[in-house]
Amino acid sequence: MKEIEHVALIGLGAVGTVLATRLHDRLPGRFTVIADAGRQEKLRRQGILFNGKRYDFAFADASRPADSILIATKAAALPEAIEAITPHVGPQTLILSLLNGIDSEQILAERFGPKRVLYSYFLGHPSLREGNSVAHDGEYRIYFGEADNRCPSDNVRRIGSLFDRTGIPYEIPQDMISALWQKFVINIGCNQTTALLRCPYGHLQRNERAMMLARRMMEEAAGVAGMLKIAGAERMTDRAEEVIRSMNPEGKSSMLQDVEAGRPTEVDIFAGTLCRLAAETGYPVPWNRAALQILSAL
């Protein structure tokens, strides 16, 4: 099994910065950032402040394909990210998409081939981002793998070895499609409810009406998952509530931070995707349709 040596990352936002700083520290000279000329110039001037420490990253050179590429942009930026990473994809490159939602891997597989793409997502306490400064408490885990990991493939073992060497916490679910949908259900309830109510996680934990709103939207997502024959759909809402109740009460979801900063939200990735799938399956999702209308109007 060939070890992954050179890693590239695109997207120095709330999630990308957490991983970039760890990879920079543990893979000296072998970690690079993919960015356009304008972004490179800004990063050279300002750097990235992570928990108060400045980081200056090396930038990827297209003449040297990466062994692995991590995509950590916003979901809406995936088309641009695909074009940006294309010159850095070589014969053995493995791609992990840490975007929210449930369809980025399919889009990447259509462009680069399914053997290059692993399913993956980031789950942990949210980062707080302001300008070029990111703060995070270190509580997170990456879930990744093939669709079925009962017998992990060489590609899965290669990424696992990379994360072992760099100290990145991870888990390889047996059924990655079910796990991806579980994260989707969490986002449907947690991100959208906190954005709608303009509140941190603690409000959902203390206010049963707020949690019930989250549950209503999550139950719809789990219902659609059931219609699509996703394993474990009947348990997804309860598991999602357990995750929400375990979060830092003062923490804010990425969608709430986007609303507060006046940035576009990912509501189309969450309620938008769910409403489209619901229309195909005939499953009613009135709570998510309302969330889509409200959050799209901000």
C-alpha positions as YAML, in Angstrom:
chain: A
units: angstrom
residues:
- id: 1
  name: MET
  ca: [0.00, 0.00, 0.00]
- id: 2
  name: LYS
  ca: [1.50, 3.32, -1.12]
- id: 3
  name: GLU
  ca: [1.53, 5.90, 1.65]
- id: 4
  name: ILE
  ca: [0.02, 9.32, 1.03]
- id: 5
  name: GLU
  ca: [2.83, 11.88, 1.19]
- id: 6
  name: HIS
  ca: [1.64, 15.10, -0.45]
- id: 7
  name: VAL
  ca: [-1.73, 16.51, 0.65]
- id: 8
  name: ALA
  ca: [-3.50, 19.55, -0.79]
- id: 9
  name: LEU
  ca: [-6.56, 21.35, 0.54]
- id: 10
  name: ILE
  ca: [-8.95, 23.87, -0.96]
- id: 11
  name: GLY
  ca: [-11.14, 26.04, 1.24]
- id: 12
  name: LEU
  ca: [-9.68, 27.81, 4.29]
- id: 13
  name: GLY
  ca: [-12.98, 28.42, 6.02]
- id: 14
  name: ALA
  ca: [-14.22, 27.22, 9.38]
- id: 15
  name: VAL
  ca: [-13.60, 23.52, 8.64]
- id: 16
  name: GLY
  ca: [-10.67, 23.80, 6.23]
- id: 17
  name: THR
  ca: [-8.55, 25.86, 8.60]
- id: 18
  name: VAL
  ca: [-8.92, 23.30, 11.41]
- id: 19
  name: LEU
  ca: [-7.48, 20.61, 9.13]
- id: 20
  name: ALA
  ca: [-4.97, 22.82, 7.31]
- id: 21
  name: THR
  ca: [-3.21, 23.85, 10.50]
- id: 22
  name: ARG
  ca: [-2.90, 20.23, 11.67]
- id: 23
  name: LEU
  ca: [-1.61, 19.04, 8.28]
- id: 24
  name: HIS
  ca: [0.81, 21.98, 8.06]
- id: 25
  name: ASP
  ca: [2.27, 21.10, 11.46]
- id: 26
  name: ARG
  ca: [2.48, 17.33, 10.89]
- id: 27
  name: LEU
  ca: [3.49, 17.23, 7.20]
- id: 28
  name: PRO
  ca: [6.21, 19.88, 6.90]
- id: 29
  name: GLY
  ca: [6.97, 20.58, 3.25]
- id: 30
  name: ARG
  ca: [4.30, 18.13, 2.09]
- id: 31
  name: PHE
  ca: [1.10, 20.10, 2.62]
- id: 32
  name: THR
  ca: [-0.12, 22.81, 0.27]
- id: 33
  name: VAL
  ca: [-3.19, 24.97, -0.25]
- id: 34
  name: ILE
  ca: [-4.99, 25.33, -3.58]
- id: 35
  name: ALA
  ca: [-6.05, 28.94, -4.15]
- id: 36
  name: ASP
  ca: [-6.42, 31.37, -7.04]
- id: 37
  name: ALA
  ca: [-4.01, 34.26, -7.52]
- id: 38
  name: GLY
  ca: [-6.15, 36.80, -5.67]
- id: 39
  name: ARG
  ca: [-6.62, 34.54, -2.67]
- id: 40
  name: GLN
  ca: [-2.91, 33.69, -2.62]
- id: 41
  name: GLU
  ca: [-1.98, 37.36, -2.50]
- id: 42
  name: LYS
  ca: [-4.39, 38.00, 0.37]
- id: 43
  name: LEU
  ca: [-3.06, 35.00, 2.30]
- id: 44
  name: ARG
  ca: [0.52, 36.15, 1.78]
- id: 45
  name: ARG
  ca: [-0.36, 39.54, 3.26]
- id: 46
  name: GLN
  ca: [-2.63, 38.46, 6.11]
- id: 47
  name: GLY
  ca: [-1.97, 34.78, 6.71]
- id: 48
  name: ILE
  ca: [-4.51, 32.80, 8.70]
- id: 49
  name: LEU
  ca: [-4.90, 33.22, 12.45]
- id: 50
  name: PHE
  ca: [-5.91, 29.97, 14.12]
- id: 51
  name: ASN
  ca: [-6.53, 30.20, 17.85]
- id: 52
  name: GLY
  ca: [-4.38, 33.33, 17.82]
- id: 53
  name: LYS
  ca: [-1.40, 31.79, 15.98]
- id: 54
  name: ARG
  ca: [-0.50, 32.97, 12.48]
- id: 55
  name: TYR
  ca: [-0.10, 30.38, 9.72]
- id: 56
  name: ASP
  ca: [1.45, 30.99, 6.31]
- id: 57
  name: PHE
  ca: [0.74, 28.07, 4.00]
- id: 58
  name: ALA
  ca: [2.62, 26.96, 0.90]
- id: 59
  name: PHE
  ca: [0.56, 26.95, -2.30]
- id: 60
  name: ALA
  ca: [0.06, 23.96, -4.56]
- id: 61
  name: ASP
  ca: [2.07, 23.66, -7.74]
- id: 62
  name: ALA
  ca: [0.24, 22.03, -10.65]
- id: 63
  name: SER
  ca: [3.48, 20.36, -11.77]
- id: 64
  name: ARG
  ca: [3.28, 18.13, -8.70]
- id: 65
  name: PRO
  ca: [-0.03, 16.22, -8.40]
- id: 66
  name: ALA
  ca: [-1.29, 15.67, -4.87]
- id: 67
  name: ASP
  ca: [-1.66, 12.18, -3.42]
- id: 68
  name: SER
  ca: [-4.83, 13.38, -1.70]
- id: 69
  name: ILE
  ca: [-7.01, 16.48, -2.02]
- id: 70
  name: LEU
  ca: [-9.40, 17.64, 0.70]
- id: 71
  name: ILE
  ca: [-12.26, 19.90, -0.40]
- id: 72
  name: ALA
  ca: [-13.51, 22.14, 2.41]
- id: 73
  name: THR
  ca: [-15.24, 24.98, 0.56]
- id: 74
  name: LYS
  ca: [-18.90, 25.90, 0.90]
- id: 75
  name: ALA
  ca: [-21.14, 23.54, -1.05]
- id: 76
  name: ALA
  ca: [-22.18, 26.28, -3.48]
- id: 77
  name: ALA
  ca: [-18.54, 26.72, -4.46]
- id: 78
  name: LEU
  ca: [-18.08, 23.09, -5.55]
- id: 79
  name: PRO
  ca: [-18.13, 23.83, -9.32]
- id: 80
  name: GLU
  ca: [-15.32, 26.37, -8.90]
- id: 81
  name: ALA
  ca: [-13.45, 24.01, -6.58]
- id: 82
  name: ILE
  ca: [-13.60, 21.23, -9.19]
- id: 83
  name: GLU
  ca: [-12.00, 23.48, -11.79]
- id: 84
  name: ALA
  ca: [-9.37, 24.63, -9.31]
- id: 85
  name: ILE
  ca: [-8.28, 21.14, -8.22]
- id: 86
  name: THR
  ca: [-8.27, 19.59, -11.71]
- id: 87
  name: PRO
  ca: [-4.62, 20.54, -12.50]
- id: 88
  name: HIS
  ca: [-3.54, 18.96, -9.22]
- id: 89
  name: VAL
  ca: [-5.22, 15.58, -9.76]
- id: 90
  name: GLY
  ca: [-2.82, 12.84, -10.80]
- id: 91
  name: PRO
  ca: [-3.14, 9.09, -11.51]
- id: 92
  name: GLN
  ca: [-3.19, 8.13, -7.81]
- id: 93
  name: THR
  ca: [-4.95, 11.14, -6.28]
- id: 94
  name: LEU
  ca: [-7.69, 10.45, -3.72]
- id: 95
  name: ILE
  ca: [-10.36, 13.11, -3.18]
- id: 96
  name: LEU
  ca: [-12.35, 13.70, 0.00]
- id: 97
  name: SER
  ca: [-15.20, 16.19, -0.01]
- id: 98
  name: LEU
  ca: [-16.00, 17.57, 3.44]
- id: 99
  name: LEU
  ca: [-18.88, 19.65, 2.12]
- id: 100
  name: ASN
  ca: [-22.28, 19.66, 3.75]
- id: 101
  name: GLY
  ca: [-25.07, 17.80, 1.96]
- id: 102
  name: ILE
  ca: [-25.34, 14.37, 0.39]
- id: 103
  name: ASP
  ca: [-24.45, 14.72, -3.29]
- id: 104
  name: SER
  ca: [-20.97, 16.27, -3.65]
- id: 105
  name: GLU
  ca: [-19.31, 12.85, -3.95]
- id: 106
  name: GLN
  ca: [-21.56, 11.93, -6.87]
- id: 107
  name: ILE
  ca: [-20.69, 15.18, -8.64]
- id: 108
  name: LEU
  ca: [-16.96, 14.62, -8.07]
- id: 109
  name: ALA
  ca: [-17.16, 11.00, -9.21]
- id: 110
  name: GLU
  ca: [-18.80, 12.08, -12.46]
- id: 111
  name: ARG
  ca: [-15.85, 14.39, -13.13]
- id: 112
  name: PHE
  ca: [-12.88, 12.38, -11.81]
- id: 113
  name: GLY
  ca: [-14.18, 8.80, -11.67]
- id: 114
  name: PRO
  ca: [-15.61, 6.90, -8.68]
- id: 115
  name: LYS
  ca: [-12.32, 5.17, -7.81]
- id: 116
  name: ARG
  ca: [-10.76, 8.53, -6.89]
- id: 117
  name: VAL
  ca: [-13.53, 9.72, -4.55]
- id: 118
  name: LEU
  ca: [-14.30, 8.60, -1.00]
- id: 119
  name: TYR
  ca: [-17.41, 9.58, 0.94]
- id: 120
  name: SER
  ca: [-16.61, 11.82, 3.89]
- id: 121
  name: TYR
  ca: [-17.86, 14.46, 6.29]
- id: 122
  name: PHE
  ca: [-16.68, 16.55, 9.22]
- id: 123
  name: LEU
  ca: [-18.61, 16.44, 12.50]
- id: 124
  name: GLY
  ca: [-17.61, 18.40, 15.56]
- id: 125
  name: HIS
  ca: [-17.94, 21.60, 17.49]
- id: 126
  name: PRO
  ca: [-18.28, 24.61, 15.18]
- id: 127
  name: SER
  ca: [-15.47, 27.04, 14.52]
- id: 128
  name: LEU
  ca: [-15.94, 30.74, 15.07]
- id: 129
  name: ARG
  ca: [-14.70, 32.66, 12.03]
- id: 130
  name: GLU
  ca: [-14.20, 36.39, 11.69]
- id: 131
  name: GLY
  ca: [-12.24, 37.63, 8.70]
- id: 132
  name: ASN
  ca: [-8.96, 35.70, 8.54]
- id: 133
  name: SER
  ca: [-9.26, 34.55, 12.16]
- id: 134
  name: VAL
  ca: [-10.62, 31.12, 13.13]
- id: 135
  name: ALA
  ca: [-11.06, 29.72, 16.63]
- id: 136
  name: HIS
  ca: [-11.83, 26.08, 17.40]
- id: 137
  name: ASP
  ca: [-11.69, 23.92, 20.53]
- id: 138
  name: GLY
  ca: [-10.33, 20.80, 18.81]
- id: 139
  name: GLU
  ca: [-13.45, 18.66, 19.23]
- id: 140
  name: TYR
  ca: [-14.15, 17.03, 15.84]
- id: 141
  name: ARG
  ca: [-13.93, 13.83, 13.86]
- id: 142
  name: ILE
  ca: [-13.84, 12.98, 10.15]
- id: 143
  name: TYR
  ca: [-16.05, 10.12, 8.98]
- id: 144
  name: PHE
  ca: [-15.04, 8.61, 5.67]
- id: 145
  name: GLY
  ca: [-14.95, 5.50, 3.52]
- id: 146
  name: GLU
  ca: [-16.41, 3.68, 0.58]
- id: 147
  name: ALA
  ca: [-20.17, 3.15, 0.50]
- id: 148
  name: ASP
  ca: [-19.63, -0.25, 2.19]
- id: 149
  name: ASN
  ca: [-16.65, -0.59, 4.55]
- id: 150
  name: ARG
  ca: [-17.12, -4.10, 5.90]
- id: 151
  name: CYS
  ca: [-13.82, -4.89, 4.15]
- id: 152
  name: PRO
  ca: [-11.97, -1.54, 3.96]
- id: 153
  name: SER
  ca: [-10.36, -0.89, 0.58]
- id: 154
  name: ASP
  ca: [-6.72, 0.06, 0.03]
- id: 155
  name: ASN
  ca: [-7.83, 3.65, -0.56]
- id: 156
  name: VAL
  ca: [-9.63, 3.74, 2.80]
- id: 157
  name: ARG
  ca: [-6.59, 2.28, 4.54]
- id: 158
  name: ARG
  ca: [-4.32, 4.88, 2.86]
- id: 159
  name: ILE
  ca: [-6.43, 7.75, 4.18]
- id: 160
  name: GLY
  ca: [-6.66, 6.11, 7.60]
- id: 161
  name: SER
  ca: [-2.88, 5.84, 7.70]
- id: 162
  name: LEU
  ca: [-2.57, 9.52, 6.77]
- id: 163
  name: PHE
  ca: [-4.92, 10.54, 9.57]
- id: 164
  name: ASP
  ca: [-3.07, 8.30, 12.03]
- id: 165
  name: ARG
  ca: [0.22, 9.97, 11.13]
- id: 166
  name: THR
  ca: [-1.19, 13.49, 11.36]
- id: 167
  name: GLY
  ca: [-3.32, 13.00, 14.47]
- id: 168
  name: ILE
  ca: [-6.64, 13.74, 12.78]
- id: 169
  name: PRO
  ca: [-9.49, 11.97, 14.61]
- id: 170
  name: TYR
  ca: [-11.55, 9.75, 12.33]
- id: 171
  name: GLU
  ca: [-14.04, 6.93, 12.08]
- id: 172
  name: ILE
  ca: [-14.84, 4.53, 9.23]
- id: 173
  name: PRO
  ca: [-18.56, 3.67, 9.38]
- id: 174
  name: GLN
  ca: [-19.58, 0.29, 8.03]
- id: 175
  name: ASP
  ca: [-22.42, 1.88, 6.00]
- id: 176
  name: MET
  ca: [-21.14, 5.24, 4.81]
- id: 177
  name: ILE
  ca: [-24.35, 6.18, 2.97]
- id: 178
  name: SER
  ca: [-26.37, 5.78, 6.15]
- id: 179
  name: ALA
  ca: [-23.76, 7.77, 8.07]
- id: 180
  name: LEU
  ca: [-23.85, 10.57, 5.49]
- id: 181
  name: TRP
  ca: [-27.62, 10.76, 5.81]
- id: 182
  name: GLN
  ca: [-27.32, 10.85, 9.61]
- id: 183
  name: LYS
  ca: [-25.12, 13.96, 9.32]
- id: 184
  name: PHE
  ca: [-27.62, 15.42, 6.84]
- id: 185
  name: VAL
  ca: [-30.47, 14.92, 9.32]
- id: 186
  name: ILE
  ca: [-28.44, 16.67, 12.04]
- id: 187
  name: ASN
  ca: [-27.78, 19.63, 9.74]
- id: 188
  name: ILE
  ca: [-31.42, 19.80, 8.66]
- id: 189
  name: GLY
  ca: [-32.52, 20.25, 12.27]
- id: 190
  name: CYS
  ca: [-29.60, 21.95, 13.95]
- id: 191
  name: ASN
  ca: [-28.34, 24.41, 11.34]
- id: 192
  name: GLN
  ca: [-31.72, 25.45, 10.05]
- id: 193
  name: THR
  ca: [-33.40, 25.84, 13.46]
- id: 194
  name: THR
  ca: [-30.57, 27.91, 14.95]
- id: 195
  name: ALA
  ca: [-30.56, 30.11, 11.83]
- id: 196
  name: LEU
  ca: [-34.34, 30.56, 11.92]
- id: 197
  name: LEU
  ca: [-34.40, 31.39, 15.64]
- id: 198
  name: ARG
  ca: [-31.05, 33.28, 15.65]
- id: 199
  name: CYS
  ca: [-29.91, 31.27, 18.64]
- id: 200
  name: PRO
  ca: [-26.94, 29.15, 19.80]
- id: 201
  name: TYR
  ca: [-27.21, 25.42, 20.50]
- id: 202
  name: GLY
  ca: [-28.05, 26.03, 24.14]
- id: 203
  name: HIS
  ca: [-31.45, 27.46, 23.21]
- id: 204
  name: LEU
  ca: [-32.40, 24.19, 21.52]
- id: 205
  name: GLN
  ca: [-31.15, 22.26, 24.55]
- id: 206
  name: ARG
  ca: [-33.15, 24.35, 27.05]
- id: 207
  name: ASN
  ca: [-36.27, 25.21, 25.07]
- id: 208
  name: GLU
  ca: [-38.42, 22.21, 24.21]
- id: 209
  name: ARG
  ca: [-40.40, 24.15, 21.61]
- id: 210
  name: ALA
  ca: [-37.18, 24.99, 19.81]
- id: 211
  name: MET
  ca: [-36.07, 21.35, 19.96]
- id: 212
  name: MET
  ca: [-39.49, 20.26, 18.71]
- id: 213
  name: LEU
  ca: [-39.09, 22.52, 15.68]
- id: 214
  name: ALA
  ca: [-35.74, 20.88, 14.97]
- id: 215
  name: ARG
  ca: [-37.29, 17.43, 15.43]
- id: 216
  name: ARG
  ca: [-40.13, 18.18, 13.02]
- id: 217
  name: MET
  ca: [-37.65, 19.05, 10.28]
- id: 218
  name: MET
  ca: [-35.41, 16.09, 11.11]
- id: 219
  name: GLU
  ca: [-38.36, 13.69, 11.12]
- id: 220
  name: GLU
  ca: [-39.17, 14.79, 7.59]
- id: 221
  name: ALA
  ca: [-35.56, 14.20, 6.50]
- id: 222
  name: ALA
  ca: [-35.54, 10.77, 8.13]
- id: 223
  name: GLY
  ca: [-38.87, 10.00, 6.45]
- id: 224
  name: VAL
  ca: [-37.41, 10.75, 3.03]
- id: 225
  name: ALA
  ca: [-34.37, 8.60, 3.93]
- id: 226
  name: GLY
  ca: [-36.77, 5.77, 4.72]
- id: 227
  name: MET
  ca: [-38.49, 6.17, 1.36]
- id: 228
  name: LEU
  ca: [-35.05, 5.89, -0.26]
- id: 229
  name: LYS
  ca: [-34.30, 2.70, 1.72]
- id: 230
  name: ILE
  ca: [-31.42, 4.24, 3.65]
- id: 231
  name: ALA
  ca: [-30.44, 1.89, 6.49]
- id: 232
  name: GLY
  ca: [-31.22, 3.07, 10.01]
- id: 233
  name: ALA
  ca: [-33.55, 5.86, 8.91]
- id: 234
  name: GLU
  ca: [-36.01, 5.11, 11.71]
- id: 235
  name: ARG
  ca: [-33.37, 5.94, 14.36]
- id: 236
  name: MET
  ca: [-31.86, 9.04, 12.77]
- id: 237
  name: THR
  ca: [-33.99, 11.68, 14.48]
- id: 238
  name: ASP
  ca: [-33.32, 10.40, 18.00]
- id: 239
  name: ARG
  ca: [-29.61, 10.06, 17.29]
- id: 240
  name: ALA
  ca: [-29.51, 13.58, 15.85]
- id: 241
  name: GLU
  ca: [-31.17, 15.00, 18.96]
- id: 242
  name: GLU
  ca: [-28.56, 13.26, 21.11]
- id: 243
  name: VAL
  ca: [-25.81, 14.98, 19.10]
- id: 244
  name: ILE
  ca: [-27.49, 18.39, 19.40]
- id: 245
  name: ARG
  ca: [-27.86, 18.00, 23.16]
- id: 246
  name: SER
  ca: [-24.14, 17.16, 23.46]
- id: 247
  name: MET
  ca: [-22.97, 20.33, 21.71]
- id: 248
  name: ASN
  ca: [-21.38, 23.35, 23.37]
- id: 249
  name: PRO
  ca: [-24.38, 25.43, 24.53]
- id: 250
  name: GLU
  ca: [-22.63, 28.65, 23.48]
- id: 251
  name: GLY
  ca: [-21.73, 27.29, 20.04]
- id: 252
  name: LYS
  ca: [-23.26, 28.65, 16.85]
- id: 253
  name: SER
  ca: [-23.94, 26.63, 13.72]
- id: 254
  name: SER
  ca: [-22.25, 27.63, 10.48]
- id: 255
  name: MET
  ca: [-25.63, 28.64, 9.06]
- id: 256
  name: LEU
  ca: [-26.34, 30.96, 11.99]
- id: 257
  name: GLN
  ca: [-22.89, 32.51, 11.57]
- id: 258
  name: ASP
  ca: [-23.64, 33.05, 7.88]
- id: 259
  name: VAL
  ca: [-26.96, 34.75, 8.70]
- id: 260
  name: GLU
  ca: [-25.34, 37.01, 11.29]
- id: 261
  name: ALA
  ca: [-22.54, 37.96, 8.88]
- id: 262
  name: GLY
  ca: [-24.93, 38.59, 5.98]
- id: 263
  name: ARG
  ca: [-23.42, 35.76, 3.92]
- id: 264
  name: PRO
  ca: [-25.46, 33.39, 1.71]
- id: 265
  name: THR
  ca: [-26.60, 30.32, 3.62]
- id: 266
  name: GLU
  ca: [-26.55, 26.67, 2.59]
- id: 267
  name: VAL
  ca: [-30.33, 26.29, 2.90]
- id: 268
  name: ASP
  ca: [-30.54, 24.99, -0.66]
- id: 269
  name: ILE
  ca: [-28.12, 22.19, 0.26]
- id: 270
  name: PHE
  ca: [-30.29, 21.24, 3.23]
- id: 271
  name: ALA
  ca: [-34.02, 22.03, 2.85]
- id: 272
  name: GLY
  ca: [-33.64, 22.59, -0.88]
- id: 273
  name: THR
  ca: [-32.17, 19.14, -1.49]
- id: 274
  name: LEU
  ca: [-34.68, 17.52, 0.82]
- id: 275
  name: CYS
  ca: [-37.64, 19.20, -0.90]
- id: 276
  name: ARG
  ca: [-36.41, 17.99, -4.28]
- id: 277
  name: LEU
  ca: [-36.05, 14.42, -3.03]
- id: 278
  name: ALA
  ca: [-39.42, 14.64, -1.28]
- id: 279
  name: ALA
  ca: [-41.07, 15.62, -4.55]
- id: 280
  name: GLU
  ca: [-39.53, 12.57, -6.22]
- id: 281
  name: THR
  ca: [-40.64, 10.18, -3.47]
- id: 282
  name: GLY
  ca: [-44.00, 11.75, -2.71]
- id: 283
  name: TYR
  ca: [-43.14, 12.27, 0.98]
- id: 284
  name: PRO
  ca: [-44.58, 15.47, 2.55]
- id: 285
  name: VAL
  ca: [-42.03, 17.92, 4.05]
- id: 286
  name: PRO
  ca: [-44.01, 21.06, 4.99]
- id: 287
  name: TRP
  ca: [-41.66, 22.16, 7.77]
- id: 288
  name: ASN
  ca: [-38.65, 22.10, 5.47]
- id: 289
  name: ARG
  ca: [-40.57, 23.82, 2.69]
- id: 290
  name: ALA
  ca: [-41.33, 26.63, 5.13]
- id: 291
  name: ALA
  ca: [-37.68, 26.78, 6.24]
- id: 292
  name: LEU
  ca: [-36.56, 26.95, 2.62]
- id: 293
  name: GLN
  ca: [-38.90, 29.86, 1.89]
- id: 294
  name: ILE
  ca: [-37.95, 31.80, 5.03]
- id: 295
  name: LEU
  ca: [-34.18, 31.32, 4.88]
- id: 296
  name: SER
  ca: [-34.08, 31.94, 1.11]
- id: 297
  name: ALA
  ca: [-35.78, 35.30, 1.70]
- id: 298
  name: LEU
  ca: [-33.04, 36.62, 4.03]
...
